[in-house]
């Protein structure tokens, strides 16, 4: 674990410079035409054994399995640019996002120039684009927006047994 902690800062890096952001957003735009995207965010569970001397119910997720939550932000090459292990229990993706360290920095890092993409579990923000809520009355333009967002966002859609 110490080794992983020691190499993480060199492996998991959020783009900070204008050049890094432009490079990533250009690559994302080639996926499906969605502009100014520098990452996609999603959450999943990490199945664990209950830690020694801890209460199992504290770690039980909505699927009745012992787990921690993981929030990941990936770039266009499916590389993590940020990760956050949320607290144990039945957490919603948006709660983990709000608890994450990066959520406090995003308004300053992204501004209104670039943004992340998230699914409907996340709240819309200038730095986080989400699909239109579909209550059966979306316009053709909104449906097209949702399809394009989904085609771009699929880069991070975690394929695990336990998905939040």
PyMOL commands that set and color helices and strands:
alter all, ss='L'
color gray80, all
select helices_A, chain A and resi 2-11+18-32+56-59+93-99+101-110+140-156
alter helices_A, ss='H'
color red, helices_A
select strands_A, chain A and resi 37-47+67-74+80-85+115-117+128-129
alter strands_A, ss='S'
color yellow, strands_A
deselect
rebuild
show_as cartoon
